């Protein structure tokens, strides 16, 4: 696992930070290898890895399916979650300070999880998503409780225009007293997207204000699309 730790370390985190402040998202190419993506996607059938399966249509979330991992997480996922978080915590703290929100996130992920567990949020939130032809995910935010980390990560496990067509990642920005802005992204297999879970601060003439954001997935036209979602807070249920 030293290889994945080095790849995380080698990410241009200054560039990520600048993109997060400006746009509310950042794309990082080639974080996972093809073999790592294939191993994660093929693990979808291993029922013992998961605590819960959600069929989206039953809840009007879209059309597709996702599964929440159980603790302990697979080593690769645990390393991604643990070692990406410290690079994002300073961004989150800057955002909350700018918006005068009296919350500060610890530098190490284990201490943030301790806060979650003290708040009765003890369930793993890392999930793997599977979409077939016609699948999509409605616009949403992944909060899971009163205590949440405002940034999350998606890792693409399938190759666009090869394993599937359509299925773009969609972000929307809702600026106060203005129409929503849609952002459409097309990450390749092994890429990660880092994006806001809920909102980002925007500088106005009278200080900072919130720009609320949601995310989803457009309709998959052909094939199968797998992705891994890493949410840094735990859930109540």
ChimeraX commands (.cxc) that place a marker at each C-alpha (Angstrom):
marker #1 position 0.00,0.00,0.00 radius 0.5
marker #1 position 3.03,2.31,0.03 radius 0.5
marker #1 position 2.41,2.97,-3.67 radius 0.5
marker #1 position -1.06,4.47,-3.13 radius 0.5
marker #1 position 0.25,6.54,-0.22 radius 0.5
marker #1 position 2.94,7.97,-2.48 radius 0.5
marker #1 position 0.40,8.74,-5.20 radius 0.5
marker #1 position -1.72,10.63,-2.67 radius 0.5
marker #1 position 1.35,12.51,-1.48 radius 0.5
marker #1 position 2.32,13.40,-5.06 radius 0.5
marker #1 position -1.03,15.07,-5.83 radius 0.5
marker #1 position -0.65,18.80,-6.41 radius 0.5
marker #1 position -2.61,19.73,-3.30 radius 0.5
marker #1 position -1.97,23.43,-3.76 radius 0.5
marker #1 position -3.72,23.26,-7.13 radius 0.5
marker #1 position -6.54,21.23,-5.58 radius 0.5
marker #1 position -6.92,23.84,-2.83 radius 0.5
marker #1 position -7.11,26.69,-5.34 radius 0.5
marker #1 position -9.68,24.85,-7.46 radius 0.5
marker #1 position -11.80,24.01,-4.42 radius 0.5
marker #1 position -11.84,27.65,-3.29 radius 0.5
marker #1 position -12.67,28.92,-6.76 radius 0.5
marker #1 position -15.00,26.23,-8.10 radius 0.5
marker #1 position -16.08,23.96,-5.24 radius 0.5
marker #1 position -14.53,20.95,-6.98 radius 0.5
marker #1 position -11.20,19.63,-8.26 radius 0.5
marker #1 position -10.33,16.79,-10.65 radius 0.5
marker #1 position -7.20,14.68,-10.12 radius 0.5
marker #1 position -6.18,12.19,-12.85 radius 0.5
marker #1 position -4.65,8.72,-12.52 radius 0.5
marker #1 position -4.90,8.17,-8.78 radius 0.5
marker #1 position -5.93,4.50,-9.05 radius 0.5
marker #1 position -4.50,1.90,-11.44 radius 0.5
marker #1 position -6.68,-0.17,-13.78 radius 0.5
marker #1 position -6.12,-3.22,-11.57 radius 0.5
marker #1 position -7.18,-1.33,-8.44 radius 0.5
marker #1 position -10.32,-0.06,-10.17 radius 0.5
marker #1 position -11.16,-3.54,-11.45 radius 0.5
marker #1 position -10.64,-5.09,-8.01 radius 0.5
marker #1 position -12.95,-2.55,-6.36 radius 0.5
marker #1 position -15.63,-2.95,-9.04 radius 0.5
marker #1 position -15.50,-6.77,-8.96 radius 0.5
marker #1 position -15.89,-6.60,-5.17 radius 0.5
marker #1 position -19.47,-5.39,-5.70 radius 0.5
marker #1 position -20.59,-9.02,-5.64 radius 0.5
marker #1 position -18.92,-9.77,-2.27 radius 0.5
marker #1 position -21.90,-9.31,0.04 radius 0.5
marker #1 position -19.83,-9.70,3.21 radius 0.5
marker #1 position -18.09,-6.36,2.51 radius 0.5
marker #1 position -21.29,-4.33,2.88 radius 0.5
marker #1 position -23.70,-3.34,5.62 radius 0.5
marker #1 position -26.55,-2.01,3.47 radius 0.5
marker #1 position -27.82,-2.04,-0.12 radius 0.5
marker #1 position -29.93,0.79,-1.50 radius 0.5
marker #1 position -32.06,0.38,-4.63 radius 0.5
marker #1 position -32.43,3.98,-5.81 radius 0.5
marker #1 position -35.83,3.63,-7.48 radius 0.5
marker #1 position -37.47,2.61,-4.19 radius 0.5
marker #1 position -36.55,5.98,-2.68 radius 0.5
marker #1 position -36.88,8.07,-5.86 radius 0.5
marker #1 position -33.13,8.68,-5.78 radius 0.5
marker #1 position -32.76,7.67,-9.42 radius 0.5
marker #1 position -32.22,4.34,-11.15 radius 0.5
marker #1 position -29.33,2.19,-10.00 radius 0.5
marker #1 position -27.98,0.65,-6.83 radius 0.5
marker #1 position -25.34,1.37,-4.23 radius 0.5
marker #1 position -23.88,-0.44,-1.24 radius 0.5
marker #1 position -22.41,0.94,1.98 radius 0.5
marker #1 position -19.23,-0.75,3.17 radius 0.5
marker #1 position -18.96,-2.27,6.63 radius 0.5
marker #1 position -16.13,-1.54,9.01 radius 0.5
marker #1 position -13.33,-2.49,8.80 radius 0.5
marker #1 position -12.95,-0.97,5.35 radius 0.5
marker #1 position -10.77,-2.69,2.74 radius 0.5
marker #1 position -7.16,-1.56,3.13 radius 0.5
marker #1 position -7.03,0.45,-0.11 radius 0.5
marker #1 position -10.18,2.38,0.78 radius 0.5
marker #1 position -9.07,2.92,4.37 radius 0.5
marker #1 position -5.79,4.39,3.14 radius 0.5
marker #1 position -7.51,6.67,0.66 radius 0.5
marker #1 position -9.94,7.95,3.30 radius 0.5
marker #1 position -7.32,8.38,6.01 radius 0.5
marker #1 position -4.61,10.03,3.92 radius 0.5
marker #1 position -6.69,12.29,1.68 radius 0.5
marker #1 position -8.58,13.84,4.61 radius 0.5
marker #1 position -5.62,15.81,6.11 radius 0.5
marker #1 position -5.21,17.67,2.81 radius 0.5
marker #1 position -8.88,18.67,2.81 radius 0.5
marker #1 position -9.34,19.64,6.47 radius 0.5
marker #1 position -7.54,23.01,6.04 radius 0.5
marker #1 position -9.85,23.84,3.12 radius 0.5
marker #1 position -12.91,22.97,5.20 radius 0.5
marker #1 position -11.64,25.07,8.11 radius 0.5
marker #1 position -11.02,28.04,5.80 radius 0.5
marker #1 position -14.58,27.77,4.45 radius 0.5
marker #1 position -16.20,27.57,7.86 radius 0.5
marker #1 position -14.13,30.48,9.16 radius 0.5
marker #1 position -15.07,32.61,6.15 radius 0.5
marker #1 position -18.77,31.91,6.78 radius 0.5
marker #1 position -18.47,32.41,10.56 radius 0.5
marker #1 position -19.49,28.82,11.31 radius 0.5
marker #1 position -18.14,27.88,14.77 radius 0.5
marker #1 position -16.77,24.47,13.75 radius 0.5
marker #1 position -13.14,23.39,13.40 radius 0.5
marker #1 position -12.06,20.07,11.90 radius 0.5
marker #1 position -9.09,18.19,13.36 radius 0.5
marker #1 position -6.10,17.56,11.11 radius 0.5
marker #1 position -6.23,13.75,11.49 radius 0.5
marker #1 position -9.24,11.78,10.32 radius 0.5
marker #1 position -9.30,9.46,13.33 radius 0.5
marker #1 position -10.02,12.41,15.62 radius 0.5
marker #1 position -12.86,13.59,13.40 radius 0.5
marker #1 position -14.35,10.08,13.48 radius 0.5
marker #1 position -14.18,10.20,17.28 radius 0.5
marker #1 position -16.35,13.32,17.11 radius 0.5
marker #1 position -18.79,11.51,14.81 radius 0.5
marker #1 position -19.02,8.54,17.16 radius 0.5
marker #1 position -19.61,10.81,20.15 radius 0.5
marker #1 position -22.52,12.24,18.15 radius 0.5
marker #1 position -24.04,8.74,17.65 radius 0.5
marker #1 position -22.79,8.62,14.04 radius 0.5
marker #1 position -20.96,5.29,13.92 radius 0.5
marker #1 position -21.88,3.69,10.57 radius 0.5
marker #1 position -19.45,3.66,7.64 radius 0.5
marker #1 position -20.51,5.89,4.75 radius 0.5
marker #1 position -18.05,4.80,2.04 radius 0.5
marker #1 position -20.14,3.39,-0.80 radius 0.5
marker #1 position -19.83,1.78,-4.21 radius 0.5
marker #1 position -22.34,2.71,-6.89 radius 0.5
marker #1 position -23.49,0.68,-9.89 radius 0.5
marker #1 position -25.53,2.00,-12.82 radius 0.5
marker #1 position -26.75,0.06,-15.84 radius 0.5
marker #1 position -28.41,1.28,-19.01 radius 0.5
marker #1 position -30.90,4.03,-18.12 radius 0.5
marker #1 position -29.37,4.51,-14.67 radius 0.5
marker #1 position -29.01,7.95,-13.12 radius 0.5
marker #1 position -28.74,9.67,-9.74 radius 0.5
marker #1 position -30.87,12.67,-8.81 radius 0.5
marker #1 position -29.25,15.81,-7.44 radius 0.5
marker #1 position -28.54,15.46,-3.73 radius 0.5
marker #1 position -26.21,16.11,-0.77 radius 0.5
marker #1 position -24.62,13.41,1.42 radius 0.5
marker #1 position -24.98,14.64,5.01 radius 0.5
marker #1 position -26.08,11.62,7.14 radius 0.5
marker #1 position -26.33,13.50,10.44 radius 0.5
marker #1 position -25.82,16.79,12.25 radius 0.5
marker #1 position -22.04,16.42,12.09 radius 0.5
marker #1 position -20.66,16.33,8.55 radius 0.5
marker #1 position -17.45,17.05,6.69 radius 0.5
marker #1 position -18.12,19.54,3.86 radius 0.5
marker #1 position -15.94,17.86,1.20 radius 0.5
marker #1 position -16.12,14.38,-0.34 radius 0.5
marker #1 position -14.50,12.30,-3.06 radius 0.5
marker #1 position -15.66,10.12,-5.96 radius 0.5
marker #1 position -13.32,7.69,-7.72 radius 0.5
marker #1 position -14.28,6.53,-11.21 radius 0.5
marker #1 position -13.92,2.73,-11.55 radius 0.5
marker #1 position -15.13,2.41,-15.18 radius 0.5
marker #1 position -13.89,3.96,-18.43 radius 0.5
marker #1 position -16.26,6.43,-20.15 radius 0.5
marker #1 position -17.01,5.68,-23.81 radius 0.5
marker #1 position -15.63,2.18,-23.35 radius 0.5
marker #1 position -17.39,0.55,-20.38 radius 0.5
marker #1 position -20.35,2.93,-20.61 radius 0.5
marker #1 position -21.67,5.99,-22.41 radius 0.5
marker #1 position -23.53,8.90,-20.84 radius 0.5
marker #1 position -23.33,8.88,-17.04 radius 0.5
marker #1 position -21.61,12.24,-16.64 radius 0.5
marker #1 position -21.03,13.64,-13.16 radius 0.5
marker #1 position -23.20,16.71,-12.61 radius 0.5
marker #1 position -22.78,19.54,-10.09 radius 0.5
marker #1 position -25.17,22.43,-9.62 radius 0.5
marker #1 position -24.46,25.78,-7.94 radius 0.5
marker #1 position -27.32,27.78,-6.47 radius 0.5
marker #1 position -26.24,31.40,-6.11 radius 0.5
marker #1 position -28.63,33.48,-3.98 radius 0.5
marker #1 position -31.18,35.42,-6.06 radius 0.5
marker #1 position -29.89,33.89,-9.30 radius 0.5
marker #1 position -30.54,30.86,-11.52 radius 0.5
marker #1 position -28.69,27.60,-10.84 radius 0.5
marker #1 position -25.49,26.84,-12.74 radius 0.5
marker #1 position -24.85,23.29,-13.99 radius 0.5
marker #1 position -21.33,21.83,-14.24 radius 0.5
marker #1 position -20.84,18.57,-16.18 radius 0.5
marker #1 position -17.65,16.55,-15.61 radius 0.5
marker #1 position -16.40,13.39,-17.28 radius 0.5
marker #1 position -13.68,11.76,-15.17 radius 0.5
marker #1 position -11.75,8.83,-16.63 radius 0.5
marker #1 position -11.16,5.47,-14.99 radius 0.5
marker #1 position -8.81,5.91,-12.04 radius 0.5
marker #1 position -9.46,9.65,-11.71 radius 0.5
marker #1 position -10.90,11.22,-8.58 radius 0.5
marker #1 position -13.23,14.15,-8.17 radius 0.5
marker #1 position -13.06,16.16,-4.96 radius 0.5
marker #1 position -16.09,18.36,-4.37 radius 0.5
marker #1 position -18.18,20.12,-1.77 radius 0.5
marker #1 position -20.78,18.06,0.05 radius 0.5
marker #1 position -23.07,20.99,0.76 radius 0.5
marker #1 position -21.80,24.51,-0.02 radius 0.5
marker #1 position -18.77,26.69,-0.68 radius 0.5
marker #1 position -18.08,30.29,0.35 radius 0.5
marker #1 position -18.14,33.01,-2.30 radius 0.5
marker #1 position -16.70,36.50,-1.81 radius 0.5
marker #1 position -19.24,39.28,-2.26 radius 0.5
marker #1 position -19.22,43.03,-1.76 radius 0.5
marker #1 position -20.32,42.58,1.87 radius 0.5
marker #1 position -18.18,39.59,2.76 radius 0.5
marker #1 position -18.59,35.89,2.14 radius 0.5
marker #1 position -21.88,34.14,1.43 radius 0.5
marker #1 position -22.91,30.52,0.80 radius 0.5
marker #1 position -23.20,29.01,-2.65 radius 0.5
marker #1 position -25.19,25.80,-2.16 radius 0.5
marker #1 position -24.20,22.86,-4.36 radius 0.5
marker #1 position -25.68,19.45,-5.18 radius 0.5
marker #1 position -24.37,16.56,-7.25 radius 0.5
marker #1 position -25.75,13.69,-9.28 radius 0.5
marker #1 position -25.17,11.48,-12.33 radius 0.5
marker #1 position -26.77,11.92,-15.76 radius 0.5
marker #1 position -28.45,9.00,-17.53 radius 0.5
marker #1 position -26.23,6.10,-18.57 radius 0.5
marker #1 position -26.95,5.36,-22.22 radius 0.5
marker #1 position -25.13,2.03,-22.59 radius 0.5
marker #1 position -22.99,-0.32,-20.51 radius 0.5
marker #1 position -22.27,-0.35,-16.77 radius 0.5
marker #1 position -20.79,2.44,-14.66 radius 0.5
marker #1 position -19.09,1.79,-11.29 radius 0.5
marker #1 position -17.82,4.47,-8.92 radius 0.5
marker #1 position -16.57,4.63,-5.33 radius 0.5
marker #1 position -17.76,7.40,-3.05 radius 0.5
marker #1 position -15.67,8.40,-0.04 radius 0.5
marker #1 position -17.55,10.46,2.54 radius 0.5
marker #1 position -15.44,11.42,5.54 radius 0.5
marker #1 position -18.13,11.56,8.23 radius 0.5
marker #1 position -19.98,8.52,9.56 radius 0.5
marker #1 position -23.74,8.02,9.60 radius 0.5
marker #1 position -26.39,7.55,12.28 radius 0.5
marker #1 position -27.90,4.61,10.38 radius 0.5
marker link #1:1,2 radius 0.2
marker link #1:2,3 radius 0.2
marker link #1:3,4 radius 0.2
marker link #1:4,5 radius 0.2
marker link #1:5,6 radius 0.2
marker link #1:6,7 radius 0.2
marker link #1:7,8 radius 0.2
marker link #1:8,9 radius 0.2
marker link #1:9,10 radius 0.2
marker link #1:10,11 radius 0.2
marker link #1:11,12 radius 0.2
marker link #1:12,13 radius 0.2
marker link #1:13,14 radius 0.2
marker link #1:14,15 radius 0.2
marker link #1:15,16 radius 0.2
marker link #1:16,17 radius 0.2
marker link #1:17,18 radius 0.2
marker link #1:18,19 radius 0.2
marker link #1:19,20 radius 0.2
marker link #1:20,21 radius 0.2
marker link #1:21,22 radius 0.2
marker link #1:22,23 radius 0.2
marker link #1:23,24 radius 0.2
marker link #1:24,25 radius 0.2
marker link #1:25,26 radius 0.2
marker link #1:26,27 radius 0.2
marker link #1:27,28 radius 0.2
marker link #1:28,29 radius 0.2
marker link #1:29,30 radius 0.2
marker link #1:30,31 radius 0.2
marker link #1:31,32 radius 0.2
marker link #1:32,33 radius 0.2
marker link #1:33,34 radius 0.2
marker link #1:34,35 radius 0.2
marker link #1:35,36 radius 0.2
marker link #1:36,37 radius 0.2
marker link #1:37,38 radius 0.2
marker link #1:38,39 radius 0.2
marker link #1:39,40 radius 0.2
marker link #1:40,41 radius 0.2
marker link #1:41,42 radius 0.2
marker link #1:42,43 radius 0.2
marker link #1:43,44 radius 0.2
marker link #1:44,45 radius 0.2
marker link #1:45,46 radius 0.2
marker link #1:46,47 radius 0.2
marker link #1:47,48 radius 0.2
marker link #1:48,49 radius 0.2
marker link #1:49,50 radius 0.2
marker link #1:50,51 radius 0.2
marker link #1:51,52 radius 0.2
marker link #1:52,53 radius 0.2
marker link #1:53,54 radius 0.2
marker link #1:54,55 radius 0.2
marker link #1:55,56 radius 0.2
marker link #1:56,57 radius 0.2
marker link #1:57,58 radius 0.2
marker link #1:58,59 radius 0.2
marker link #1:59,60 radius 0.2
marker link #1:60,61 radius 0.2
marker link #1:61,62 radius 0.2
marker link #1:62,63 radius 0.2
marker link #1:63,64 radius 0.2
marker link #1:64,65 radius 0.2
marker link #1:65,66 radius 0.2
marker link #1:66,67 radius 0.2
marker link #1:67,68 radius 0.2
marker link #1:68,69 radius 0.2
marker link #1:69,70 radius 0.2
marker link #1:70,71 radius 0.2
marker link #1:71,72 radius 0.2
marker link #1:72,73 radius 0.2
marker link #1:73,74 radius 0.2
marker link #1:74,75 radius 0.2
marker link #1:75,76 radius 0.2
marker link #1:76,77 radius 0.2
marker link #1:77,78 radius 0.2
marker link #1:78,79 radius 0.2
marker link #1:79,80 radius 0.2
marker link #1:80,81 radius 0.2
marker link #1:81,82 radius 0.2
marker link #1:82,83 radius 0.2
marker link #1:83,84 radius 0.2
marker link #1:84,85 radius 0.2
marker link #1:85,86 radius 0.2
marker link #1:86,87 radius 0.2
marker link #1:87,88 radius 0.2
marker link #1:88,89 radius 0.2
marker link #1:89,90 radius 0.2
marker link #1:90,91 radius 0.2
marker link #1:91,92 radius 0.2
marker link #1:92,93 radius 0.2
marker link #1:93,94 radius 0.2
marker link #1:94,95 radius 0.2
marker link #1:95,96 radius 0.2
marker link #1:96,97 radius 0.2
marker link #1:97,98 radius 0.2
marker link #1:98,99 radius 0.2
marker link #1:99,100 radius 0.2
marker link #1:100,101 radius 0.2
marker link #1:101,102 radius 0.2
marker link #1:102,103 radius 0.2
marker link #1:103,104 radius 0.2
marker link #1:104,105 radius 0.2
marker link #1:105,106 radius 0.2
marker link #1:106,107 radius 0.2
marker link #1:107,108 radius 0.2
marker link #1:108,109 radius 0.2
marker link #1:109,110 radius 0.2
marker link #1:110,111 radius 0.2
marker link #1:111,112 radius 0.2
marker link #1:112,113 radius 0.2
marker link #1:113,114 radius 0.2
marker link #1:114,115 radius 0.2
marker link #1:115,116 radius 0.2
marker link #1:116,117 radius 0.2
marker link #1:117,118 radius 0.2
marker link #1:118,119 radius 0.2
marker link #1:119,120 radius 0.2
marker link #1:120,121 radius 0.2
marker link #1:121,122 radius 0.2
marker link #1:122,123 radius 0.2
marker link #1:123,124 radius 0.2
marker link #1:124,125 radius 0.2
marker link #1:125,126 radius 0.2
marker link #1:126,127 radius 0.2
marker link #1:127,128 radius 0.2
marker link #1:128,129 radius 0.2
marker link #1:129,130 radius 0.2
marker link #1:130,131 radius 0.2
marker link #1:131,132 radius 0.2
marker link #1:132,133 radius 0.2
marker link #1:133,134 radius 0.2
marker link #1:134,135 radius 0.2
marker link #1:135,136 radius 0.2
marker link #1:136,137 radius 0.2
marker link #1:137,138 radius 0.2
marker link #1:138,139 radius 0.2
marker link #1:139,140 radius 0.2
marker link #1:140,141 radius 0.2
marker link #1:141,142 radius 0.2
marker link #1:142,143 radius 0.2
marker link #1:143,144 radius 0.2
marker link #1:144,145 radius 0.2
marker link #1:145,146 radius 0.2
marker link #1:146,147 radius 0.2
marker link #1:147,148 radius 0.2
marker link #1:148,149 radius 0.2
marker link #1:149,150 radius 0.2
marker link #1:150,151 radius 0.2
marker link #1:151,152 radius 0.2
marker link #1:152,153 radius 0.2
marker link #1:153,154 radius 0.2
marker link #1:154,155 radius 0.2
marker link #1:155,156 radius 0.2
marker link #1:156,157 radius 0.2
marker link #1:157,158 radius 0.2
marker link #1:158,159 radius 0.2
marker link #1:159,160 radius 0.2
marker link #1:160,161 radius 0.2
marker link #1:161,162 radius 0.2
marker link #1:162,163 radius 0.2
marker link #1:163,164 radius 0.2
marker link #1:164,165 radius 0.2
marker link #1:165,166 radius 0.2
marker link #1:166,167 radius 0.2
marker link #1:167,168 radius 0.2
marker link #1:168,169 radius 0.2
marker link #1:169,170 radius 0.2
marker link #1:170,171 radius 0.2
marker link #1:171,172 radius 0.2
marker link #1:172,173 radius 0.2
marker link #1:173,174 radius 0.2
marker link #1:174,175 radius 0.2
marker link #1:175,176 radius 0.2
marker link #1:176,177 radius 0.2
marker link #1:177,178 radius 0.2
marker link #1:178,179 radius 0.2
marker link #1:179,180 radius 0.2
marker link #1:180,181 radius 0.2
marker link #1:181,182 radius 0.2
marker link #1:182,183 radius 0.2
marker link #1:183,184 radius 0.2
marker link #1:184,185 radius 0.2
marker link #1:185,186 radius 0.2
marker link #1:186,187 radius 0.2
marker link #1:187,188 radius 0.2
marker link #1:188,189 radius 0.2
marker link #1:189,190 radius 0.2
marker link #1:190,191 radius 0.2
marker link #1:191,192 radius 0.2
marker link #1:192,193 radius 0.2
marker link #1:193,194 radius 0.2
marker link #1:194,195 radius 0.2
marker link #1:195,196 radius 0.2
marker link #1:196,197 radius 0.2
marker link #1:197,198 radius 0.2
marker link #1:198,199 radius 0.2
marker link #1:199,200 radius 0.2
marker link #1:200,201 radius 0.2
marker link #1:201,202 radius 0.2
marker link #1:202,203 radius 0.2
marker link #1:203,204 radius 0.2
marker link #1:204,205 radius 0.2
marker link #1:205,206 radius 0.2
marker link #1:206,207 radius 0.2
marker link #1:207,208 radius 0.2
marker link #1:208,209 radius 0.2
marker link #1:209,210 radius 0.2
marker link #1:210,211 radius 0.2
marker link #1:211,212 radius 0.2
marker link #1:212,213 radius 0.2
marker link #1:213,214 radius 0.2
marker link #1:214,215 radius 0.2
marker link #1:215,216 radius 0.2
marker link #1:216,217 radius 0.2
marker link #1:217,218 radius 0.2
marker link #1:218,219 radius 0.2
marker link #1:219,220 radius 0.2
marker link #1:220,221 radius 0.2
marker link #1:221,222 radius 0.2
marker link #1:222,223 radius 0.2
marker link #1:223,224 radius 0.2
marker link #1:224,225 radius 0.2
marker link #1:225,226 radius 0.2
marker link #1:226,227 radius 0.2
marker link #1:227,228 radius 0.2
marker link #1:228,229 radius 0.2
marker link #1:229,230 radius 0.2
marker link #1:230,231 radius 0.2
marker link #1:231,232 radius 0.2
marker link #1:232,233 radius 0.2
marker link #1:233,234 radius 0.2
marker link #1:234,235 radius 0.2
marker link #1:235,236 radius 0.2
marker link #1:236,237 radius 0.2
view
